[in-house]
């Protein structure tokens, strides 16, 4: 979702266009800088926001000098500017994901951006962005869930609307009378409900994840396919050859992302019991890290916990239970003793 920031910057510039056009041409870049700076302060200077704002400023400076630059040049200039201003950002995974997603859009789409209301164009853009971030996720040791593809398609437009509405109507909604303020917040509440519902529903889809090793293998296969396809491009049999060549890559991607059945085993702080009756998570103590516990559950593709058995262990363990319930649907939480039958990871 990091590429949404670029869309939001563009929307803000469109909204402020009546004010920007009243400024002399030679000074409009200063107005663009003010709008972008306001946007960054308003939504927090996250790596994706900084990248989007820098891209807008690079384009504004180029336009002031009468230069027409392509998307790849704007992206290169924006990333360079962000790194020069904040060199420590190179250690941020969010920065690399934002840069990779944008690069995927630039390379994958080219001039075929399409309309935001065209499902085919939205799906193409989503696929290009996710292919771009896949190597970064693999390098970080993270898997790529196939459910993220439909989730990003369904949640993209409302997510952009949330930011746009918040930066316009949201600024004055708090000063309005009660009923009017409630009506002004209603579209935001509906959009947030939709995004939250998409995230929760996508997590329950029977889709698997592509592991880092599988991602590297798919990248190698994709590179080989692209090189062979380039040999056929422009010939009379190019259409047939492209279908024949790309089909194995698609099949390999679907096979790599096939769903797997959860299995019993140890997890940080407890263990997981799975059989035909359901899934039981036993927590005997607070795990060293809630993130490690959730990652372990994700690795075995647990989508629902029927029983969460917890040994009384204070506020730290209670906070872990809250994190698990926020991440996964949980049926029953109990403090009754359950014989785990497996070793507990520390």
Number of C-alpha atoms within 10 A of each C-alpha: 19 21 22 20 25 21 17 22 22 16 16 20 19 12 13 14 13 10 13 19 11 9 13 10 11 9 11 19 22 15 19 22 17 12 17 23 16 14 22 18 11 12 13 11 14 18 23 23 25 26 27 29 26 24 23 23 21 20 21 19 16 15 15 15 9 9 11 11 12 12 18 15 13 18 22 14 17 23 21 15 18 21 15 11 9 11 11 10 16 14 9 11 14 16 22 19 24 27 26 24 26 28 21 22 24 21 14 18 17 12 10 11 14 14 10 13 9 10 13 12 16 20 17 19 24 24 20 21 28 24 20 23 20 24 19 19 20 18 13 11 12 19 21 23 18 23 19 18 16 17 20 21 18 19 19 18 17 18 20 19 19 19 22 19 15 16 17 12 14 17 10 12 17 14 10 11 9 11 9 13 16 14 12 18 17 12 15 21 14 13 18 17 13 16 21 13 14 17 18 17 12 20 22 15 13 14 17 23 26 23 20 20 15 19 24 16 15 18 16 12 16 17 12 14 17 14 11 14 19 12 11 15 13 10 9 9 10 15 13 10 17 17 11 12 16 15 13 14 17 13 11 15 18 16 14 19 21 14 18 14 10 18 14 17 18 20 23 25 22 24 21 27 20 17 10 5 7 11 22 24 25 25 26 21 20 24 20 12 13 19 14 14 22 18 15 16 21 17 16 18 21 20 18 18 22 16 17 22 21 22 18 15 12 10 10 12 20 16 13 21 20 10 15 19 16 11 14 18 15 19 13 11 16 13 13 11 11 16 8 20 12 14 14 19 14 13
